[in-house]
Each structure stands twice: as C-alpha cells, then as structure tokens.
Amino acid sequence: MTVGLGLEGKVAVITGAGGGIGRGIALEFAKAGTRVVINDIGVSLGGSGERSSAPAEETRAMIEEIGGQAVISSESVSEWHAARRTIEMAMDSFGQVDVVVNNAGILRDVIFHKMDPSDWEAVINVHLNGSFYMSRAAAEPFRAQGGGAFVHMTSTSGLIGNFGQANYSAAKLGIVGLSKSIALDMSRFGVRSNCVAPFAWSRMTSSIPATTPEEQARVERMKRMTPETNAPLVVFLASAAAEGVTGQVFAARLNELFLFNAMRPIRSVQSGGGWTPALIAERALPAFRAAFTPPERSGDVFSWDPI
Ligand SMILES: NC(=O)c1ccc[n+]([C@@H]2O[C@H](COP(=O)([O-])OP(=O)(O)OC[C@H]3O[C@@H](n4cnc5c(N)ncnc54)[C@H](O)[C@@H]3O)[C@@H](O)[C@H]2O)c1
C-alpha cells in the first residue's frame, strides 16, 4: 500500500476504467487505499456495438485481489443524467467523492475532408461533453465538502497534432480549456484540476495504421509503453502531495514525465497608425514568421524512443 499521499479512505471515480490506461489508474488508486468507482460501458474502440460489463468486472476483480474496494457504474459519460448517476452512485456507495478522473474515450479517425458529422459528434460527446458532464456532476459534492481533484486525460494529438483526428484533437484541446476553467472557477472551494497526456500501447493506439517500415518500427517502440506507466502521475495529481498544483498540463511517456507550456503571446508588433493587410504582410509577417510553430504531428515532436 502506498502511504503518505492522503488518499487512504478517499473515493475516486475513474471513467473508462474497464481497460487500458483507466484500469491502470484504478489499480494504482486501490494500492493507495482509495475506494474506486469503476465507470465503463464496455464498448468497441469506435464507441458502437453491444455494451459489456465484463471489462469493468475484470478491473473490480483485480482491485479486490489486492484487498481494495470497488463498485461498478455502467453509465455512459456522454449523457448528462447518466453522468450524474455515476456521481450519485459514488455518494450512495461510499458517502463521498474526492477524485474524478475523466479517462473514458473512443476514436473515430477519418481524414478531415471525409469526416462525417456522426464521427465528429460521437468523439466530442464522449471526450469533451463527457468530461464536462462528469466534472459538473462532481462539482456539487466537491463544493459542499470544500475540496476535490479532477484529472482529465488530454492527448498530444490535440496539444501538438495528428493526421485524421480533427474530432479527437478538438475534443482533447477543449478538455484543456475545460480543466483550466474549472481550476479558476473552483479554486475558491479548494478544488484542483489538471490534465495528463498519456502515452500507452493500448487498443486505442494499436488502431494506428502502420504500413511503412518506419511506422511499424515506431509501433514496436510504443509497445513498451504499457498503460499502467501513466497511473503514478494521475494518482500523484489527485493526492495531497500535489497541493497547489492546478490548471497544468503534464504528460507521461514510459519513464519520462513532462510539463507542457500554455498558450501565451510569444511575439508582438505594434503600428501607431493601425494595420492594413498590406502592412501586416510587410512588417508583421517577418517578425512573426521566425516564431511560427510548424504543423507537426505528435510523433515529430516526440521523435525519440521511449526511454
Ligand atoms: N493510449 C494512448 O496512448 C493515449 C494517448 C493519448 C490519450 N489517451 C487517452 O487516454 C484515455 C484512455 O485511453 P486508452 O488508450 O486506455 O483507451 P481504451 O479504448 O483502452 O479505453 C477506453 C475505455 O473507455 C470506455 N468508454 C468508451 N466510451 C465510454 C462512455 N461513453 N462511458 C464510459 N466509458 C466509456 C471504453 O469501454 C474503454 O474501456 C482516453 O481518454 C484516450 O483518449 C490515450
């Protein structure tokens, strides 16, 4: 059992905890003595098909095997009332809720010019709306008890970029804005909110097409990043040891941890008489161009092997 984190006897709701990264997080909380609500609807990667309670039950069995306590919520994060029922379940089962980890997710990767509204809406609903619904439901007990911690899973697909993921990237960057707003609005109640961009070989990343030898080699390297390697950072952020840490974006990549910067002006130009399009081209562009961020993919920036 991990001691000194102040998480013993606390209650964490972890969405999408039936597998992958969420299961690793649920187990790490259980090791810290935290009681866990395993929320998962057990759907396919694309979020469609039959729901199954088997993945969540497997996580619960793993938690019980190490002496932990867990209940299962099979409610979808992507519906307002269902998300509220998950938080109510935490309150009914354990009498409190101290941590919410917004981790549930689906993928509908399609090149932009072929992306349908249904691909867009499904991904926004689970990731962005789901994170809002869950956070908003938990905001009430957090406020009443004068404290709580949110950890939301973002992605370098949104923070940096990726092909064929306009829906996912928009949702994941939206989550960063949501987290920062929660951090600002709820600090008066002692509530903290942070984001983690995880790296893991899970069913989500195993869907990445790997056709060229270079892509196949990259996939082999990624397989070393097991889902549970992301969990210590998430549990730390939810713990008393992270007091004062709020509104930040971190990443975990095998044995490396990262702090991301935030959007701030990086160059400015001023014209006493105002600007015309031609003047912008003549004077502002040369000043800005040197500081442009290239349109890179996550893999261009994280180009080294996981170490
Ligand atoms: N795997 C990675 O490298 C990676 C990278 C960046 C971000 N992420 C993010 O980390 C999180 C976990 O990813 P993963 O790789 O473990 O994926 P995963 O597909 O293995 O797990 C996602 C879980 O969410 C559940 N889920 C889907 N829709 C749901 C809904 N409406 N309500 C409740 N549960 C639902 C699924 O049943 C599944 O068990 C996601 O938010 C993902 O976007 C993952």
The ligand as an ORCA input file, in Angstrom:
! r2SCAN-3c Opt
* xyz 0 1
  N      -3.371      5.115    -25.443
  C      -2.723      6.256    -25.625
  O      -1.522      6.305    -25.991
  C      -3.399      7.553    -25.384
  C      -2.758      8.718    -25.804
  C      -3.349      9.937    -25.549
  C      -4.550      9.992    -24.869
  N      -5.176      8.824    -24.475
  C      -6.437      8.974    -23.733
  O      -6.403      8.143    -22.576
  C      -7.724      7.671    -22.280
  C      -7.729      6.149    -22.169
  O      -7.303      5.602    -23.385
  P      -6.971      4.044    -23.577
  O      -5.837      4.005    -24.528
  O      -6.858      3.374    -22.260
  O      -8.312      3.578    -24.365
  P      -9.198      2.243    -24.262
  O     -10.002      2.200    -25.515
  O      -8.328      1.073    -23.925
  O     -10.134      2.542    -23.015
  C     -11.178      3.467    -23.079
  C     -12.307      2.961    -22.213
  O     -13.366      3.931    -22.224
  C     -14.607      3.223    -22.234
  N     -15.673      4.099    -22.760
  C     -15.876      4.475    -24.048
  N     -16.971      5.240    -24.128
  C     -17.468      5.370    -22.883
  C     -18.585      6.066    -22.328
  N     -19.419      6.774    -23.100
  N     -18.802      5.989    -20.990
  C     -17.965      5.255    -20.206
  N     -16.910      4.564    -20.668
  C     -16.654      4.625    -21.992
  C     -14.346      2.013    -23.132
  O     -15.292      0.980    -22.910
  C     -12.914      1.642    -22.727
  O     -12.882      0.672    -21.703
  C      -8.619      8.203    -23.404
  O      -9.219      9.409    -22.989
  C      -7.637      8.488    -24.517
  O      -8.117      9.465    -25.402
  C      -4.621      7.617    -24.732
*
